[in-house]
């Protein structure tokens, strides 16, 4: 009876046993599965690394965008300050030009008054000489020549002073033009460098 049971159980277990070919196939599948699992893990790791790199790059891009915005604001602010500075300089130059123009006009008035005074003095002296010549005996020619020479010398001196004032005015005007040109040159260099 025992032997019969044993043979039945052997037959049962033999029937339950997996065939060798199936075992080999299962082993291959397991190896294949493990290999693919490893590949998937490597890919997942690479994906995480790439996501980290992408997030870092995104942060850097945002930071660069912020820097660009700040730089633009700074450039705009600097340009506004330069425009304001240029306007102020222009106003000051105009004020200086008007002030020096007034000075020139006043000096020309003074020169005209001096010329008028010299002319009056000349006429007075001529009238005085004529009245003296009519009332008094004619003086020797030498005294008249001396008086004429002194008078001409005086007129020449006055004329020279007027010329010097005109040269001084011209020099001032040239200095104003020179300053205006320098400011324009400076502003054009600044605007081209922006």
ROSE-4610 file (N, C-alpha, C; in Angstrom, 1 decimal, always signed):
// ROSE-4610
residu = [X/X/X/X/X/X/X/X/X/X/X/X/X/X/X/X/X/X/X/X/X/X/X/X/X/X/X/X/X/X/X/X/X/X/X/X/X/X/X/X/X/X/X/X/X/X/X/X/X/X/X/X/X/X/X/X/X/X/X/X/X/X/X/X/X/X/X/X/X/X/X/X/X/X/X/X/X/X/X/X/X/X/X/X/X/X/X/X/X/X/X/X/X/X/X/X/X/X/X/X/X/X/X/X/X/X/X/X/X/X/X/X/X/X/X/X/X/X/X/X/X/X/X/X/X/X/X/X/X/X/X/X/X/X/X/X/X/X/X/X/X/X/X/X/X/X/X/X/X/X/X/X/X/X/X/X/X/X/X/X/X/X/X/X/X/X/X/X/X/X/X/X/X/X/X/X/X/X/X/X/X/X/X/X/X/X/X/X/X/X/X/X/X/X/X/X/X/X/X/X/X/X/X/X/X/X/X/X/X/X/X/X/X/X/X/X/X/X/X/X/X/X/X/X/X/X/X/X/X/X/X/X/X/X/X/X/X/X/X/X/X/X/X/X/X/X/X/X/X/X/X/X/X/X/X/X/X/X/X/X/X/X/X/X/X/X/X/X/X/X/X/X/X/X/X/X/X/X/X/X/X/X/X/X/X/X/X/X/X/X/X/X/X/X/X/X/X/X/X/X/X/X/X/X/X/X/X/X/X/X/X/X/X/X/X/X/X/X/X/X/X/X/X/X/X/X/X/X/X/X/X/X/X/X/X/X/X/X/X/X/X/X/X/X/X/X/X/X/X/X/X/X/X/X/X/X/X/X/X/X/X/X/X/X/X/X/X/X/X/X/X/X/X/X/X/X/X/X/X/X/X/X/X/X/X/X/X/X/X/X/X/X/X/X/X/X/X/X/X/X/X/X/X/X/X/X/X/X/X/X/X/X/X/X/X/X/X/X/X/X/X/X/X/X/X/X/X/X/X/X/X/X/X/X/X/X/X/X/X/X/X/X/X/X/X/X/X/X/X/X/X/X/X/X/X/X/X/X/X/X/X/X/X/X/X/X/X/X/X/X/X/X/X/X/X/X/X/X/X/X/X/X/X/X/X/X/X/X/X/X/X/X/X/X/X/X/X/X/X/X/X/X/X/X/X/X/X/X/X/X/X/X/X/X/X/X/X/X/X/X/X/X/X/X/X/X/X/X/X/X/X/X/X/X/X/X/X/X/X/X/X/X/X/X/X/X/X/X/X/X/X/X/X/X/X/X/X/X/X/X/X/X/X/X/X/X/X/X/X/X/X/X/X/X/X/X/X/X/X/X/X/X]
num = [1/1/1/2/2/2/3/3/3/4/4/4/5/5/5/6/6/6/7/7/7/8/8/8/9/9/9/10/10/10/11/11/11/12/12/12/13/13/13/14/14/14/15/15/15/16/16/16/17/17/17/18/18/18/19/19/19/20/20/20/21/21/21/22/22/22/23/23/23/24/24/24/25/25/25/26/26/26/27/27/27/28/28/28/29/29/29/30/30/30/31/31/31/32/32/32/33/33/33/34/34/34/35/35/35/36/36/36/37/37/37/38/38/38/39/39/39/40/40/40/41/41/41/42/42/42/43/43/43/44/44/44/45/45/45/46/46/46/47/47/47/48/48/48/49/49/49/50/50/50/51/51/51/52/52/52/53/53/53/54/54/54/55/55/55/56/56/56/57/57/57/58/58/58/59/59/59/60/60/60/61/61/61/62/62/62/63/63/63/64/64/64/65/65/65/66/66/66/67/67/67/68/68/68/69/69/69/70/70/70/71/71/71/72/72/72/73/73/73/74/74/74/75/75/75/76/76/76/77/77/77/78/78/78/79/79/79/80/80/80/81/81/81/82/82/82/83/83/83/84/84/84/85/85/85/86/86/86/87/87/87/88/88/88/89/89/89/90/90/90/91/91/91/92/92/92/93/93/93/94/94/94/95/95/95/96/96/96/97/97/97/98/98/98/99/99/99/100/100/100/101/101/101/102/102/102/103/103/103/104/104/104/105/105/105/106/106/106/107/107/107/108/108/108/109/109/109/110/110/110/111/111/111/112/112/112/113/113/113/114/114/114/115/115/115/116/116/116/117/117/117/118/118/118/119/119/119/120/120/120/121/121/121/122/122/122/123/123/123/124/124/124/125/125/125/126/126/126/127/127/127/128/128/128/129/129/129/130/130/130/131/131/131/132/132/132/133/133/133/134/134/134/135/135/135/136/136/136/137/137/137/138/138/138/139/139/139/140/140/140/141/141/141/142/142/142/143/143/143/144/144/144/145/145/145/146/146/146/147/147/147/148/148/148/149/149/149/150/150/150/151/151/151/152/152/152/153/153/153/154/154/154/155/155/155/156/156/156/157/157/157/158/158/158/159/159/159/160/160/160/161/161/161/162/162/162/163/163/163/164/164/164/165/165/165/166/166/166/167/167/167/168/168/168/169/169/169/170/170/170/171/171/171/172/172/172/173/173/173/174/174/174/175/175/175/176/176/176/177/177/177/178/178/178/179/179/179/180/180/180/181/181/181/182/182/182/183/183/183/184/184/184/185/185/185/186/186/186/187/187/187/188/188/188/189/189/189/190/190/190/191/191/191/192/192/192/193/193/193/194/194/194]
x = [+0.8/+0.0/+0.9/+1.9/+2.8/+3.4/+3.9/+4.5/+3.6/+2.3/+1.3/+1.1/+1.1/+0.9/+2.2/+3.3/+4.5/+4.5/+4.1/+4.2/+3.1/+2.0/+1.0/+1.5/+2.1/+2.6/+3.8/+4.6/+5.7/+5.1/+4.0/+3.4/+2.8/+2.2/+1.6/+2.6/+3.7/+4.7/+5.4/+5.5/+6.1/+5.3/+4.0/+3.1/+3.1/+3.3/+3.4/+4.7/+5.7/+7.0/+7.0/+7.7/+7.8/+8.8/+8.5/+9.4/+10.7/+11.8/+13.1/+13.1/+12.5/+12.5/+11.8/+10.7/+9.9/+10.8/+11.5/+12.4/+13.4/+14.0/+15.0/+14.4/+13.2/+12.5/+12.2/+11.7/+11.5/+12.7/+13.8/+15.1/+15.5/+15.3/+15.7/+14.8/+13.5/+12.6/+13.0/+13.4/+13.8/+15.0/+16.0/+17.2/+16.9/+16.0/+15.6/+14.9/+14.0/+13.3/+14.2/+15.2/+16.1/+17.0/+17.4/+18.2/+17.4/+16.2/+15.3/+15.0/+14.8/+14.6/+15.8/+17.0/+18.3/+18.3/+18.0/+18.0/+17.0/+15.8/+14.8/+15.3/+15.9/+16.5/+17.5/+18.4/+19.4/+18.7/+17.7/+17.0/+16.3/+15.7/+15.0/+16.0/+17.2/+18.2/+18.6/+18.8/+19.2/+18.1/+16.9/+15.7/+15.7/+15.9/+16.0/+17.1/+18.3/+19.4/+19.1/+18.5/+18.1/+17.1/+16.1/+15.1/+15.8/+16.8/+17.5/+18.3/+19.0/+19.7/+18.8/+17.6/+16.6/+16.1/+15.9/+15.4/+16.4/+17.7/+18.8/+18.9/+18.8/+18.9/+17.7/+16.6/+15.4/+15.6/+16.2/+16.5/+17.5/+18.6/+19.6/+19.0/+18.0/+17.4/+16.5/+15.8/+15.0/+15.9/+17.1/+18.0/+18.6/+18.9/+19.4/+18.3/+17.1/+16.0/+15.9/+16.0/+15.9/+17.1/+18.3/+19.5/+19.3/+18.7/+18.5/+17.5/+16.5/+15.5/+16.1/+17.0/+17.7/+18.6/+19.3/+20.2/+19.5/+18.3/+17.5/+17.0/+16.6/+16.1/+17.3/+18.5/+19.7/+20.0/+20.0/+20.3/+19.3/+18.0/+16.9/+17.2/+17.5/+17.7/+18.9/+20.0/+21.2/+20.9/+20.2/+19.8/+19.0/+18.0/+17.2/+18.1/+19.1/+20.0/+20.8/+21.3/+22.1/+21.3/+20.0/+19.2/+18.9/+18.7/+18.4/+19.7/+20.9/+22.1/+22.4/+22.1/+22.3/+21.4/+20.1/+19.2/+19.7/+20.1/+20.6/+21.8/+22.8/+23.9/+23.6/+22.6/+22.1/+21.5/+20.7/+20.1/+21.2/+22.2/+23.2/+24.0/+24.3/+25.1/+24.3/+22.9/+22.1/+22.1/+22.0/+22.1/+23.4/+24.5/+25.8/+26.0/+25.4/+25.5/+24.7/+23.5/+22.7/+23.4/+24.0/+24.6/+25.8/+26.6/+27.8/+27.3/+26.2/+25.6/+25.2/+24.6/+24.3/+25.5/+26.6/+27.8/+28.4/+28.3/+28.8/+28.0/+26.7/+25.9/+26.2/+26.4/+26.7/+28.1/+29.0/+30.4/+30.3/+29.5/+29.3/+28.6/+27.7/+27.1/+28.2/+29.0/+30.1/+31.1/+31.4/+32.3/+31.7/+30.4/+29.7/+29.6/+29.4/+29.4/+30.8/+31.8/+33.2/+33.5/+33.1/+33.3/+32.6/+31.3/+30.5/+31.2/+31.7/+32.5/+33.7/+34.4/+35.6/+35.3/+34.2/+33.7/+33.3/+32.6/+32.2/+33.5/+34.4/+35.6/+36.4/+36.4/+37.1/+36.4/+35.1/+34.4/+34.6/+34.6/+34.8/+36.2/+37.2/+38.5/+38.7/+38.1/+38.1/+37.4/+36.3/+35.5/+36.4/+37.0/+37.9/+39.1/+39.7/+40.8/+40.4/+39.2/+38.7/+38.4/+37.8/+37.4/+38.7/+39.7/+41.0/+41.7/+41.6/+42.2/+41.6/+40.3/+39.5/+39.8/+39.9/+40.0/+41.5/+42.3/+43.7/+44.6/+45.7/+46.6/+47.0/+47.2/+47.6/+48.9/+48.8/+49.9/+50.9/+52.0/+52.9/+52.4/+52.8/+52.3/+52.8/+53.9/+54.5/+53.6/+52.9/+52.0/+50.8/+50.3/+49.1/+49.5/+50.7/+51.2/+51.3/+51.8/+52.0/+50.6/+49.6/+48.3/+47.6/+47.8/+47.2/+47.8/+49.2/+49.9/+49.4/+49.2/+48.7/+47.3/+46.5/+45.1/+45.0/+45.8/+45.8/+46.3/+47.3/+47.8/+46.7/+46.0/+44.9/+43.8/+43.4/+42.4/+42.9/+44.2/+44.8/+44.7/+45.0/+45.0/+43.6/+42.6/+41.2/+40.7/+41.2/+40.8/+41.5/+42.7/+43.4/+42.6/+42.2/+41.5/+40.2/+39.5/+38.2/+38.5/+39.6/+40.0/+40.3/+41.0/+41.3/+40.0/+39.1/+37.8/+37.0/+37.1/+36.4/+37.1/+38.4/+39.2/+38.8/+38.7/+38.3/+36.9/+36.0/+34.7/+34.7/+35.5/+35.6/+36.1/+37.1/+37.7/+36.7/+35.9/+34.9/+33.8/+33.4/+32.5/+33.0/+34.3/+35.0/+35.0/+35.3/+35.3/+33.9/+32.9/+31.5/+31.2/+31.6/+31.3/+32.1/+33.4/+34.3/+33.6/+33.1/+32.5/+31.3/+30.5/+29.2/+29.6/+30.7/+31.1/+31.6/+32.4/+32.9/+31.7/+30.7/+29.5/+28.8/+28.6/+27.9/+28.7/+30.1/+30.9/+30.9/+30.9/+30.8/+29.5/+28.4/+27.0/+26.9/+27.5/+27.4/+28.2/+29.3/+30.1/+29.4/+28.7/+27.9/+26.8/+26.1/+24.9/+25.3/+26.5/+27.0/+27.5/+28.0/+28.5/+27.4/+26.2/+25.0/+24.5]
y = [-1.2/+0.0/+1.2/+1.1/+2.2/+2.5/+1.5/+1.6/+2.2/+1.8/+2.3/+3.8/+4.2/+5.6/+6.4/+5.8/+6.5/+6.7/+5.7/+5.8/+6.8/+6.9/+7.9/+9.3/+9.5/+10.8/+11.2/+10.2/+10.5/+11.0/+10.3/+10.6/+12.0/+12.3/+13.6/+14.8/+14.5/+15.6/+15.7/+14.6/+14.7/+15.5/+15.3/+16.1/+17.6/+17.9/+19.3/+19.9/+19.2/+19.8/+20.6/+21.7/+22.5/+21.9/+21.8/+21.2/+22.1/+21.5/+22.1/+23.3/+23.1/+24.2/+25.4/+25.1/+26.3/+27.0/+26.2/+26.9/+27.7/+27.2/+28.0/+29.3/+29.2/+30.3/+31.4/+30.9/+31.8/+32.5/+31.7/+32.3/+33.4/+33.2/+34.2/+35.4/+35.1/+36.3/+37.1/+36.4/+37.1/+37.9/+37.3/+38.1/+39.3/+39.0/+40.1/+41.2/+40.8/+41.7/+42.6/+41.9/+42.6/+43.5/+43.1/+44.0/+45.2/+45.0/+46.2/+47.0/+46.4/+47.2/+48.1/+47.5/+48.3/+49.5/+49.2/+50.2/+51.3/+50.9/+51.8/+52.7/+52.1/+52.8/+53.9/+53.4/+54.3/+55.5/+55.2/+56.2/+57.1/+56.6/+57.4/+58.4/+57.8/+58.6/+59.8/+59.4/+60.4/+61.4/+61.0/+61.9/+62.9/+62.4/+63.2/+64.2/+63.7/+64.6/+65.7/+65.3/+66.3/+67.3/+66.8/+67.7/+68.7/+68.2/+69.1/+70.2/+69.7/+70.6/+71.6/+71.1/+72.0/+73.1/+72.6/+73.6/+74.6/+74.2/+75.1/+76.1/+75.6/+76.5/+77.5/+77.0/+77.9/+79.0/+78.6/+79.6/+80.6/+80.1/+81.0/+81.9/+81.4/+82.2/+83.3/+82.9/+83.9/+85.0/+84.5/+85.5/+86.4/+85.9/+86.7/+87.7/+87.2/+88.1/+89.3/+88.9/+90.0/+90.9/+90.4/+91.3/+92.2/+91.6/+92.4/+93.6/+93.3/+94.3/+95.4/+95.0/+95.9/+96.8/+96.2/+96.9/+97.9/+97.5/+98.4/+99.6/+99.3/+100.4/+101.4/+100.8/+101.6/+102.5/+101.8/+102.6/+103.7/+103.4/+104.4/+105.6/+105.2/+106.2/+107.1/+106.4/+107.2/+108.1/+107.6/+108.4/+109.6/+109.4/+110.5/+111.6/+111.1/+112.0/+112.8/+112.0/+112.7/+113.8/+113.4/+114.4/+115.6/+115.4/+116.4/+117.3/+116.6/+117.4/+118.2/+117.6/+118.3/+119.6/+119.4/+120.5/+121.6/+121.2/+122.2/+123.0/+122.2/+122.8/+123.8/+123.4/+124.2/+125.5/+125.4/+126.6/+127.5/+126.9/+127.7/+128.4/+127.7/+128.3/+129.4/+129.2/+130.3/+131.5/+131.2/+132.3/+133.1/+132.3/+132.9/+133.7/+133.1/+133.8/+135.2/+135.1/+136.3/+137.3/+136.8/+137.7/+138.4/+137.6/+138.2/+139.1/+138.8/+139.7/+141.0/+141.0/+142.2/+143.0/+142.3/+143.0/+143.7/+142.9/+143.5/+144.7/+144.6/+145.8/+147.0/+146.7/+147.8/+148.4/+147.5/+148.0/+148.8/+148.4/+149.1/+150.5/+150.5/+151.8/+152.7/+152.2/+153.0/+153.5/+152.6/+153.0/+154.1/+153.9/+155.0/+156.3/+156.2/+157.4/+158.1/+157.2/+157.7/+158.4/+157.8/+158.4/+159.7/+159.7/+160.9/+162.0/+161.6/+162.6/+163.1/+162.2/+162.6/+163.5/+163.2/+164.1/+165.5/+165.5/+166.8/+167.6/+166.9/+167.5/+168.1/+167.3/+167.7/+169.0/+168.9/+170.1/+171.3/+171.1/+172.2/+172.8/+171.9/+172.4/+173.1/+172.6/+173.3/+174.6/+174.7/+175.9/+176.9/+176.4/+177.3/+177.8/+176.9/+177.3/+178.4/+178.1/+179.1/+180.5/+180.4/+181.7/+182.4/+181.6/+182.2/+182.8/+182.1/+182.6/+183.9/+183.9/+185.1/+186.3/+186.1/+187.2/+187.6/+186.6/+186.9/+186.9/+187.5/+187.5/+186.1/+185.7/+184.4/+183.9/+182.8/+182.2/+181.6/+181.4/+180.8/+179.4/+178.9/+177.6/+176.5/+176.6/+175.5/+175.1/+176.1/+175.8/+175.0/+175.4/+174.7/+173.2/+173.1/+171.7/+170.8/+171.4/+170.7/+170.3/+171.2/+171.0/+169.9/+170.0/+169.0/+167.6/+167.6/+166.3/+165.7/+166.5/+166.0/+165.5/+166.2/+165.8/+164.5/+164.4/+163.1/+162.0/+162.2/+161.2/+160.7/+161.7/+161.3/+160.5/+160.9/+160.2/+158.8/+158.7/+157.4/+156.5/+157.0/+156.3/+155.8/+156.7/+156.3/+155.2/+155.4/+154.4/+153.0/+153.0/+151.8/+151.1/+151.9/+151.3/+150.7/+151.3/+150.8/+149.5/+149.4/+148.2/+147.1/+147.4/+146.4/+145.8/+146.7/+146.2/+145.3/+145.7/+144.9/+143.5/+143.5/+142.2/+141.3/+142.0/+141.3/+140.6/+141.4/+140.9/+139.7/+139.9/+138.8/+137.5/+137.7/+136.5/+135.9/+136.7/+136.1/+135.3/+135.9/+135.2/+133.9/+133.9/+132.7/+131.6/+132.1/+131.2/+130.5/+131.3/+130.8/+129.7/+130.0/+129.1/+127.8/+128.0/+126.8/+125.9/+126.5/+125.8/+125.0/+125.7/+125.1/+123.9/+124.0/+122.9/+121.7/+122.0/+121.0/+120.2/+121.0/+120.3/+119.4/+119.9/+119.1/+117.9/+118.0/+116.9/+115.8/+116.3/+115.4/+114.7/+115.4/+114.8/+113.7/+114.0/+113.1/+111.8/+112.0/+110.8/+110.0/+110.6/+109.9/+109.2/+109.8/+109.2/+108.0/+108.1/+107.0/+105.9/+106.1/+105.0/+104.2/+104.8/+104.1/+103.0]
z = [+0.0/+0.0/+0.0/+0.8/+0.9/-0.5/-1.1/-2.4/-3.4/-3.3/-4.3/-4.0/-2.8/-2.5/-3.0/-2.7/-3.2/-4.7/-5.4/-6.8/-7.3/-6.6/-7.0/-6.7/-5.5/-5.2/-6.1/-6.5/-7.5/-8.8/-9.2/-10.5/-10.4/-9.2/-9.0/-9.0/-8.3/-8.3/-9.6/-10.3/-11.6/-12.6/-12.4/-13.2/-12.8/-11.6/-11.1/-11.5/-11.7/-12.0/-13.3/-13.4/-14.6/-15.5/-16.8/-17.7/-17.8/-18.1/-18.1/-19.1/-20.2/-21.3/-20.7/-20.0/-19.4/-18.4/-17.6/-16.6/-17.2/-18.3/-19.0/-19.6/-20.1/-20.6/-19.5/-18.4/-17.3/-16.8/-16.7/-16.3/-17.3/-18.6/-19.6/-19.4/-19.2/-19.0/-17.8/-16.7/-15.5/-15.7/-16.4/-16.8/-17.6/-18.6/-19.5/-18.7/-17.8/-17.0/-16.1/-15.4/-14.6/-15.4/-16.5/-17.4/-17.8/-18.1/-18.5/-17.3/-16.2/-14.9/-14.7/-14.8/-14.6/-15.6/-16.9/-17.9/-17.6/-17.1/-16.7/-15.6/-14.6/-13.4/-13.9/-14.8/-15.4/-16.1/-16.9/-17.7/-16.7/-15.7/-14.7/-14.0/-13.7/-13.0/-14.0/-15.3/-16.3/-16.4/-16.4/-16.5/-15.3/-14.1/-12.9/-13.0/-13.5/-13.7/-14.7/-15.8/-16.9/-16.4/-15.6/-15.0/-14.1/-13.3/-12.4/-13.2/-14.2/-15.1/-15.7/-16.2/-16.8/-15.8/-14.6/-13.6/-13.3/-13.2/-13.0/-14.1/-15.4/-16.5/-16.5/-16.2/-16.1/-15.1/-13.9/-12.9/-13.4/-14.1/-14.7/-15.7/-16.6/-17.6/-16.9/-15.9/-15.1/-14.5/-14.0/-13.4/-14.4/-15.6/-16.7/-17.2/-17.3/-17.6/-16.6/-15.4/-14.3/-14.5/-14.7/-14.9/-16.1/-17.2/-18.4/-18.1/-17.4/-17.0/-16.2/-15.2/-14.3/-15.2/-16.1/-17.0/-17.9/-18.4/-19.2/-18.4/-17.2/-16.3/-16.0/-15.8/-15.5/-16.7/-17.9/-19.2/-19.4/-19.2/-19.3/-18.3/-17.1/-16.0/-16.4/-16.9/-17.3/-18.4/-19.4/-20.6/-20.2/-19.2/-18.8/-18.0/-17.2/-16.5/-17.5/-18.6/-19.6/-20.3/-20.7/-21.4/-20.5/-19.2/-18.3/-18.1/-18.0/-17.9/-19.2/-20.3/-21.6/-21.6/-21.2/-21.2/-20.3/-19.1/-18.1/-18.7/-19.3/-19.9/-21.0/-21.8/-22.9/-22.3/-21.3/-20.7/-20.1/-19.4/-18.8/-19.9/-21.0/-22.1/-22.7/-22.9/-23.4/-22.5/-21.1/-20.2/-20.2/-20.3/-20.4/-21.7/-22.8/-24.1/-24.0/-23.4/-23.3/-22.4/-21.3/-20.4/-21.1/-21.8/-22.5/-23.6/-24.2/-25.3/-24.7/-23.5/-22.8/-22.5/-22.0/-21.7/-23.0/-24.1/-25.4/-25.8/-25.6/-25.9/-25.1/-23.7/-22.8/-23.2/-23.5/-23.9/-25.2/-26.2/-27.4/-27.1/-26.2/-25.8/-25.2/-24.3/-23.8/-24.8/-25.8/-26.9/-27.7/-28.0/-28.8/-28.0/-26.7/-25.8/-25.8/-25.7/-25.8/-27.1/-28.2/-29.5/-29.6/-29.1/-29.2/-28.4/-27.2/-26.3/-27.0/-27.7/-28.4/-29.5/-30.2/-31.3/-30.8/-29.7/-29.1/-28.7/-28.1/-27.6/-28.8/-29.9/-31.1/-31.6/-31.7/-32.2/-31.3/-30.0/-29.1/-29.2/-29.4/-29.6/-30.9/-31.9/-33.2/-33.2/-32.5/-32.3/-31.5/-30.5/-29.6/-30.4/-31.2/-32.0/-33.1/-33.7/-34.7/-34.0/-32.9/-32.2/-31.7/-31.3/-30.9/-32.1/-33.3/-34.5/-35.0/-34.8/-35.2/-34.3/-33.0/-32.0/-31.7/-31.8/-31.5/-32.8/-32.6/-33.8/-34.1/-35.3/-35.7/-35.0/-34.4/-33.7/-34.7/-34.3/-35.3/-35.6/-36.8/-37.4/-36.5/-35.9/-35.1/-33.9/-33.3/-32.2/-32.7/-33.8/-34.4/-34.7/-35.3/-35.6/-34.4/-33.3/-32.0/-31.5/-31.6/-31.1/-31.9/-33.2/-34.1/-33.9/-33.7/-33.4/-32.1/-31.1/-29.8/-29.9/-30.7/-30.9/-31.6/-32.7/-33.5/-32.6/-31.8/-30.9/-29.9/-29.4/-28.5/-29.2/-30.4/-31.2/-31.5/-31.9/-32.2/-30.9/-29.8/-28.5/-28.2/-28.4/-28.2/-29.2/-30.5/-31.5/-31.2/-30.7/-30.3/-29.1/-28.1/-27.0/-27.5/-28.4/-29.0/-29.7/-30.5/-31.2/-30.2/-29.1/-28.1/-27.5/-27.2/-26.7/-27.7/-28.9/-30.0/-30.1/-30.0/-30.0/-28.8/-27.7/-26.4/-26.6/-27.1/-27.3/-28.3/-29.4/-30.3/-29.7/-28.8/-28.1/-27.2/-26.5/-25.7/-26.5/-27.6/-28.5/-29.0/-29.4/-29.9/-28.7/-27.5/-26.4/-26.1/-26.3/-26.1/-27.2/-28.4/-29.5/-29.3/-28.8/-28.5/-27.5/-26.4/-25.3/-25.8/-26.6/-27.2/-28.0/-28.8/-29.7/-28.8/-27.7/-26.8/-26.2/-25.7/-25.1/-26.1/-27.3/-28.4/-28.7/-28.8/-29.0/-27.9/-26.6/-25.5/-25.5/-25.7/-25.7/-26.8/-28.0/-29.1/-28.8/-28.1/-27.7/-26.7/-25.8/-24.8/-25.4/-26.3/-26.9/-27.8/-28.5/-29.4/-28.6/-27.3/-26.5/-25.8/-25.8/-25.1/-26.0]
